[in-house]
Amino acid sequence: MSEKIVKVTLVEEPEKRQEDKSINFAHLEQLTSRLMEVEKLLEEFKAKLSDAESELKEFKNKSPLEKRFSELTGNTFKDLTPELEQKVKTLQAEVENLTSERARLRNEILTGLSNVIMPVETDGLVETTEEETFFKFRDGARYPNITAFLKKEMKFGNPPIYVTINPEGIRVVGLTERTAA
């Protein structure tokens, strides 16, 4: 889990909603969606890079033998080493770019979550039972990517089970293999 502290502010007054100039959840949802795309691309490029590196290594190992065989048979030998090395360099650069973008997006999301004002409804859309109070997001909005990001960052298998607000701070408890047992 990151060492950053996530600060959440609940705003109930409608006039403060319009004044808010901070990052909003819709923007964070877009960022987390892009982060998921980047992570998927990164895994694909890492696999391609691994394959290209294996192909280059294999070619370098067998090329002297093939070159000698080609000379003996009178055929021309095509050395693919420069092409394969260029392919590896290109893939390495792409992996580095995606890794940098992933780090930038992650930091931007964590910073945004620290500054975001929670878009919850307080006017009649609060569901209350004896055990819990559920605040729905404004306008029926859903943020599945943010939820997935938080689960991944907090290492939860499911959304948090409960959140308590104490004078000392906020405690978030999620379901992990240990707590499920």
C-alpha positions as CSV (number, residue, x, y, z in Angstrom):
1,M,0.0,0.0,0.0
2,S,1.2,3.5,-0.7
3,E,2.6,5.6,2.1
4,K,0.4,8.5,1.0
5,I,-2.5,9.5,3.3
6,V,-5.9,9.7,1.5
7,K,-8.0,12.6,2.7
8,V,-11.7,12.5,2.0
9,T,-14.0,15.5,2.4
10,L,-17.8,15.2,2.6
11,V,-19.6,18.3,1.4
12,E,-23.3,18.6,2.2
13,E,-24.1,22.2,1.3
14,P,-25.3,22.5,-2.3
15,E,-23.6,25.9,-2.8
16,K,-20.2,24.3,-2.0
17,R,-20.7,21.7,-4.8
18,Q,-20.6,24.4,-7.5
19,E,-17.6,26.2,-6.0
20,D,-15.5,23.1,-6.0
21,K,-12.5,23.4,-8.3
22,S,-10.7,20.2,-7.2
23,I,-10.4,17.0,-9.2
24,N,-13.8,15.2,-9.4
25,F,-14.6,11.5,-9.3
26,A,-15.5,11.4,-13.0
27,H,-12.0,12.6,-13.9
28,L,-10.5,10.1,-11.5
29,E,-12.6,7.4,-13.0
30,Q,-11.2,8.3,-16.5
31,L,-7.6,8.2,-15.0
32,T,-8.2,4.8,-13.4
33,S,-9.6,3.5,-16.7
34,R,-6.5,4.7,-18.5
35,L,-4.3,3.2,-15.8
36,M,-6.0,-0.2,-16.3
37,E,-5.4,0.1,-20.1
38,V,-1.8,1.0,-19.5
39,E,-1.3,-1.9,-17.2
40,K,-2.8,-4.3,-19.7
41,L,-0.6,-2.9,-22.5
42,L,2.4,-3.1,-20.2
43,E,1.9,-6.8,-19.6
44,E,1.4,-7.4,-23.4
45,F,4.6,-5.5,-24.2
46,K,6.6,-7.3,-21.5
47,A,5.5,-10.6,-23.0
48,K,6.5,-9.4,-26.5
49,L,9.8,-8.2,-25.1
50,S,10.5,-11.5,-23.5
51,D,9.7,-13.4,-26.7
52,A,11.9,-11.0,-28.7
53,E,14.8,-11.4,-26.3
54,S,14.5,-15.2,-26.5
55,E,14.3,-15.1,-30.2
56,L,17.5,-12.9,-30.3
57,K,19.3,-15.2,-27.9
58,E,18.3,-18.3,-29.9
59,F,19.4,-16.7,-33.2
60,K,22.8,-15.7,-31.8
61,N,23.3,-19.2,-30.5
62,K,22.5,-20.9,-33.8
63,S,23.7,-18.3,-36.3
64,P,27.4,-19.4,-36.4
65,L,26.3,-23.0,-37.2
66,E,23.8,-21.8,-39.8
67,K,26.3,-19.4,-41.4
68,R,28.8,-22.2,-41.7
69,F,26.2,-24.6,-43.2
70,S,25.1,-21.9,-45.7
71,E,28.7,-21.4,-46.8
72,L,29.2,-25.1,-47.3
73,T,26.0,-25.4,-49.3
74,G,26.6,-22.3,-51.3
75,N,23.5,-20.5,-50.0
76,T,23.5,-16.9,-48.7
77,F,23.1,-16.4,-45.0
78,K,20.9,-13.6,-43.8
79,D,22.1,-12.2,-40.4
80,L,19.0,-11.1,-38.5
81,T,20.9,-9.9,-35.5
82,P,20.5,-6.1,-36.2
83,E,16.8,-6.4,-36.9
84,L,16.2,-8.5,-33.8
85,E,18.3,-6.1,-31.6
86,Q,16.3,-3.2,-33.0
87,K,13.0,-5.0,-32.2
88,V,14.3,-5.6,-28.6
89,K,15.3,-1.9,-28.2
90,T,12.0,-0.7,-29.5
91,L,10.1,-3.0,-27.1
92,Q,12.3,-2.0,-24.2
93,A,11.6,1.7,-24.9
94,E,7.8,1.0,-25.1
95,V,7.9,-0.9,-21.8
96,E,9.8,2.0,-20.2
97,N,7.3,4.6,-21.5
98,L,4.4,2.5,-20.3
99,T,6.0,2.0,-16.9
100,S,6.6,5.8,-16.6
101,E,3.0,6.5,-17.6
102,R,1.7,4.0,-15.1
103,A,3.7,5.6,-12.3
104,R,2.5,9.1,-13.4
105,L,-1.2,8.0,-13.5
106,R,-1.0,6.2,-10.2
107,N,0.5,9.3,-8.5
108,E,-2.1,11.5,-10.1
109,I,-4.9,9.3,-9.0
110,L,-3.6,9.1,-5.4
111,T,-3.1,12.8,-5.3
112,G,-6.6,13.3,-6.7
113,L,-8.1,11.0,-4.2
114,S,-6.4,13.0,-1.4
115,N,-8.0,16.2,-2.7
116,V,-11.4,15.0,-4.0
117,I,-14.7,16.0,-2.5
118,M,-16.9,12.9,-2.3
119,P,-19.8,13.3,-4.6
120,V,-22.5,11.8,-2.3
121,E,-26.1,12.8,-2.1
122,T,-27.5,13.8,1.3
123,D,-30.9,14.9,0.2
124,G,-33.2,12.0,0.5
125,L,-31.0,9.4,-1.2
126,V,-29.4,8.1,2.0
127,E,-30.4,4.5,2.8
128,T,-30.4,3.9,6.5
129,T,-31.0,0.6,8.4
130,E,-30.2,-0.4,12.0
131,E,-26.7,-1.6,10.9
132,E,-25.6,0.9,8.4
133,T,-26.0,4.1,6.5
134,F,-25.4,4.1,2.7
135,F,-24.7,7.3,0.9
136,K,-25.3,7.0,-2.9
137,F,-23.2,9.0,-5.4
138,R,-24.8,12.0,-6.9
139,D,-26.9,11.6,-10.0
140,G,-26.7,7.8,-9.7
141,A,-23.1,7.8,-10.8
142,R,-21.0,4.7,-10.6
143,Y,-17.2,4.5,-10.3
144,P,-16.2,0.9,-10.8
145,N,-12.6,1.8,-11.9
146,I,-11.9,3.8,-8.8
147,T,-13.3,1.0,-6.7
148,A,-11.0,-1.5,-8.5
149,F,-8.0,0.8,-8.0
150,L,-8.7,1.2,-4.3
151,K,-9.1,-2.6,-3.9
152,K,-5.8,-3.1,-5.6
153,E,-4.0,-0.4,-3.6
154,M,-5.4,-1.6,-0.3
155,K,-4.9,-5.3,-1.2
156,F,-8.6,-6.1,-0.7
157,G,-10.3,-8.9,-2.6
158,N,-13.6,-7.1,-2.2
159,P,-14.7,-3.6,-1.4
160,P,-14.1,-2.5,2.2
161,I,-16.4,-4.2,4.7
162,Y,-16.6,-1.2,7.0
163,V,-15.2,2.2,7.6
164,T,-15.1,3.8,11.0
165,I,-14.4,7.4,11.8
166,N,-12.6,7.9,15.1
167,P,-11.0,11.0,16.7
168,E,-7.6,9.5,15.8
169,G,-8.4,8.8,12.2
170,I,-10.4,6.7,9.7
171,R,-10.1,2.9,9.7
172,V,-11.0,0.9,6.6
173,V,-11.4,-2.8,7.0
174,G,-11.7,-5.0,3.9
175,L,-12.1,-8.7,3.2
176,T,-8.9,-10.6,2.7
177,E,-8.2,-14.3,2.9
178,R,-7.2,-13.9,6.5
179,T,-10.3,-11.9,7.6
180,A,-12.6,-14.2,5.6
181,A,-11.4,-17.3,7.5
